[in-house]
Amino acid sequence: MVKSYILAAIPALLFDLSASAPGVNETPTFTISVKDPEALPVAQARIVVRPSLGGAALDRSTDSGGGVKMTLPLQGRYVVQVHAEGFAEEFRFIDWRDEAVSLDIRLSVEGLREQVTVTSGSRVEELQQDSPVKVEAVTRQNMIDTGYERLTDILAEIPGVVTRNGSSGSVGSEQIRGISARQVAVLQDGLPMIGARGIKSGNLNLNRQSTGRLERVEVVKGASSALFGSDAIGGVINMISREPTQKVQANLNFSGGSLGIFDGRGDIGTRYKNLTAFLDIEQHRQDAYSLAPNSVSTVGPDLRRNDLLFKTRYAFTPRVSLGFTANAYHNRELGRSIGETGPVSGLYNDSVQNYALVGDFVATSRTTVQLRAYSARYDENSRLDSIGAPAPPAFANLNERYKRLDGTLSHQLGSRNFLQGGYEWVQVNYKGANRLVGDNSGRQVTSNDIWLQDKFQLTRFATLDIGGRITSHSLFGSWAVPKVGLVVKLSDHWTARGSFGKGFRAPDLGQLYFRFANPASFYQVIGNPTLQPETSRSFSTGVDFRARRFRGGVSLFRSDVRNLIDTVNIGTPRTADQLISLLTQYGIPSSFTPLLNRQTFIYQNFGRIYTQGFELDAEQSITRQVRVAAAYTYLDARDTGTRLGLPQRHKHQGFVRTEYANPRWGILANVRGAFFSKWLLNPAAGTQAFGYGAWDFYASKNLPRGLQMYFAIDNFANSRDQKLALAAPTFDRPDYGRQFRTGIRWRIGKE
């Protein structure tokens, strides 16, 4: 179905390309006038005009008389977004037919925060409420107003998203609506982030992703393989990096607190004529900690991390621009644990480097082309030393290399169709001693993908989004996945959406070729080259209501995953005959050379699981200074065959926030609470972990000359795992407890 749709659409696209006229009507016939409640003009109000189908937006500011004039290149329906500091955001819709249009907008002083433009729902710029799938967005201002430095902390306050972290030294992973980290794609500016997730149980350590360099974070809920490829069968987390907006702008931020935490970062950016450039440099530190009294093992290790982001773009002509991005971090951790020879000290170093080259070309007024080249590398080395016992140190290494070339063609077909298509080539390589078959000679896989989507405006109020992807995988052949979405504007306040998508995820190289004997414990993990790909299908529907002072919505969802890949304990082989029997039973070649007398885990395809439920969220502006928000997620996640619940999932999850902001006094304060019900540890045995809640507090005060002081208390009720109070303390969640942070920001220029 997908292949025939793509083949049928290509001739239409080529025909329309040949008929496109390169000229643009330069007569400024669209006029906007912006006034305040007293009918006085509002200068420097931001005006964003974009096609309702998505695509490149026109971004302008009003002059001293509160007006702006512009030209709209194509006929069709447009959405006009008006935002001015201190006023409620306003939206208008116009139908453009190459004739003069005037729009008078009167602003109000009360309202909700600015709506967000997102790109991850359908790979085009569109308002959050117009996306065919549910997209949550956290803006830079949201991140500033919590003081958080880690991506995991930001994600923990999004409905339907669960993060497992506890400290910046431990591994942070995520679930989206009950779908685990392996099935969630993590991107930066639309390109995959790497961190050896194929070896590390699918976990890309989100505690290594700093918020300082980000403009916003977008979370897509539901199968997104048709747009973003194999790893996106459960959703997408897309980190959008910052862009400078002025000739000179800079920020400095220093904060510290409990556990010796220190976070220091500085950035500088410029937008001058045809050049933009941005540089962000950061350092993060935290001391090690334990939870159980007198424990030798550290839950969070001693952490030292440095981050760097540099990006630049130059417009050679209005139609041709070239951009370059370099992103890197180096992380050092020192911790203790109990190993096979007793207490051991572990020194762990890892680093990531990502480089992207992006070219954007405006072929005609209707057609744009983007070409990208991307290279990423991950390097890890570790050393284990016995404490108080004569034993040689144990060394290990792990390396990942990722390469990608892709191109995207976007074209406006008439006034009702916006067509996009692209090609992607990806190559992934893993190598490392005691990590997979082949050790440092490594394993490699490649894929070639073609994708296409068409956003079609059925009526003035209904937009259909249909598309698909064909993947050719070097190990698993060709797979096709479709998707379809519908957005309907029921009224000025009500919007309804529904979507369906299928997903495909090939087993990663770790699941296929893992060969890991843990040097600190008596167990080993063995890959399985007989695995089959996972497939999924995802349904979602919902309605949103938005008025001047209230926003709310409800979403229903279900995801089914077939051939789910997970580990299974196959026993502890004591003799060579027992080992050969186990390998034969599961079709594992002898080249994996597992060890005797170790608890052995292998990867295996299971039947089918499902996750289903609903989400409620609402936000109310009570006064000009006070806002409240709340969200709730119900989740039912089960194995279809056994009818048992899935582990590490919360049936109930909630979030509340109360915020007071007084711009005149430069004061902001908020209290936020997150709540989680108990969750299964071992479904077969019925063992559960305790539910919990955590409250956070943040306050800031603006000072002269661009300075701002802030103070935060994380988990101020000191919620900790109840099992730590037992006679023999243990824990299921590694939360340290109450922590204090304080910091200062200095800003030059307006962002």
Secondary structure, DSSP 8 states (H G I E B T S, - for coil): -HHHHHHHHHHHHHHHHHH----------EEEEEE-TTS-B-TT-EEEEEETT----EEEE--TTSEEEE---S-EEEEEEEE-TTS--EEEEEEE-SS-EEEEEE--S-------EESTTTSS-EEGGG-SS-EEEEEHHHHHTTT--BHHHHHTTSTTEEEE-SSTTS--EEEETTB-GGGEEEEETTEE--SSTTTTTT---GGG-BSTTEEEEEEEES--HHHH-GGGSSEEEEEEE----SSSEEEEEEEEEGGGEEEEEEEEEEEETTEEEEEEEEEEEE--B-SSTT-SS-SB-EEEEEEEEEEEEEEEETTEEEEEEEEEEEEEEEEEEEETTEEEEEEEEEEEEEEEEEEEEE-SSSEEEEEEEEEEEEEEEEEEEESSS----EEEEEEEEEEEEEEEEEEEETTTEEEEEEEEEEEEEEE-TTTBTTGGG-EEEEEEEEEEEEEEE-SSSEEEEEEEEEEEETTTEEEEEEEEEEEEE-SSSEEEEEEEEEEEE---HHHHHBEEE-TTSSEEEE--TT---EEEEEEEEEEEEE-SSEEEEEEEEEEEEES-EEEEEEE---SHHHHHHHHHHHT--GGG---SSSEEEEEEE--EEEEEEEEEEEEEE-SSSEEEEEEEEEEEEEETTT--B-TT-BSEEEEEEEEEEETTTTEEEEEEEEEE--EEEETTTTEEE--EEEEEEEEEEE-STTEEEEEEEETTT----GGGGSSS---SS-----EEEEEEEEEES--
